[in-house]
């Protein structure tokens, strides 16, 4: 069986799907909702809204500050958006209407990365899964106030957390 190279987490948020998508599609909001602590600011001359093929820069900090350029590689208005940067891994958000609001799933997918083994050896899958959980909590707090949504599920193959 081939090794799965992604980790995902989902959360139901009591907010409109399009309102949630609008926050995710706005690069200036990424530092507000980021749960990893590494996204510090959108590059000021970047786009105000993301769309298929759009490139945008983010100021980051993991130890030392740096800037990363990303390109939107998946886009379905109000439902799905994903971007990648030079190393090839993707960050994906998928939104689905549910009775309680919107189920938001965030995925770190390194199946398309140039250095899959390097990502695994550095422990990014496990660390990113924790950051994604916090991101979805922060997204909910931004949209509806106090976080009272439910973590629906984490999907992580044991091999993924190498």
N, C-alpha and C positions, 0 to 999 in steps of 0.2 A: 504494500500500500504506500503510495507517495506521501511524503511528509507535507502536512498542511502548514503553510507559512503565513498565518494571520491570527490575530487575537481580536475579539470583539466584546463589547459590553452594550447592554440596552437598558433604557430607563423610560418609563411612562411619565410624561409631563402633561399636566392639565393645562395645555395651551394649544392654540390653533397651529396646525402644521405649517402654514405659510408664514406665520409670525416667527416660528422657530427657524425655518429655513432662511428668512430674511436676516436673522442675527448671524447665522453660520456663513451666509454669502457676503457678509460685510467684513472685509479684512480688519477694519478698525476695531471690531468687536472681539477679535481673537484673543488679545491680551486680557480682556475682561472675563472671558469664559474659560480660558486655559487653566487646566488643573495640574499641569506638570510643573509650572513655575518657570518654564524656559522661554515662553513667548512674551517679549517685553513691549513691542510696539510694531504697528504696521509701517512700512516705508511710506513716507509722506507723499511721494509723487506717484503712488500706485493707484489702482482702480478703486472706486467707491463700492463697486459690487462685482462679484465674481460671476463668470459665465464660461461656457465651454471654450477652451483654448486660451483663456486669459492668463497672463502671468502676473504675479504679485510677489513683493518682497516682504519679509518679516525680519525685524530685529529680534535676536534671540540671545540667550545667555545660558550656557552650561559650563560653569567654570568661568571661561572668558566670553566676552560679548562677540557676536558675529552676526552677519546678515545672510539670510538664505532666500534664494529665489525659487518660487513654486509655479507650476503650471496646472490649471484645471484640466483634468483628463477624462472626467465623467461628469455629466450634468443632465439632470432632468428636473426642470423647475418645480420647486416645492416638494420634491421627493428624494433626490439623490445628488450628491456632489462629492467629488474626490479630487485631490491634487497630489502631485509628486514633485520632488526636486531632483537635483542632479544624480543622486545615488539610486534613484528609481523606485524607492518604496512609496506607498500611497497611504494617505489618510482619507478615510471615506465616512460620510454620514448618510444614513438612509432613514427616511421618515415615513411612518405608516399611521393612518388614522386607526384609532382603537376607541372603544366605548368611553374610556376614562380620559381621553385626550389624544396625545400623539406618542407613539412608541418611537424613540430615537435610538438608533444603533450606530455606534462609532466603531470603526475598524482600523487597526494598524495592519497593513498588508505588505509584507516584505517579499512576497513571491516574485515580484518583478524587480527586486533590488539587485544591484551589481554585486554586492558582497553579502549574500544571505548568511553565510557562516559568521562573518564579522559581526553582523547585527545580533546573531544568537549568542556568540561568545561574550559580547559586551553586555548581555542581559537586557537589551532594549525591549523585547516582547513583554516580559513580566513588569518591568518598570513602566512601560507605556500603558499597559492595561490598568495599573493603579492610577496613572494620570488621567486616562480616559474616564474612569469612574468619577473622579473629582471634576472633570470637565462637564460631564452631564449634570452633576449636582449644581455646579456653578451656572450652567445654562438655565436650569430650572429656577434657581434663585433669582437670576436676572429677569426672567420672564414673569414669574408668579410670586416672587417673594420667598418666604421660608420654604426650604426644601422638604416637601412631604410626598414626593413621587416615589415610585417603587423601582428598585433595581430589578429588571425582569430576568436577565440571564447574562452570564459571561460564557463566551465560547472560546475555549483555548485547548487545543490538543496538548497533551503532556509534552510531546516533542517540541511544541512551539515555544515552550518556556525555558529552553536550553540557555 
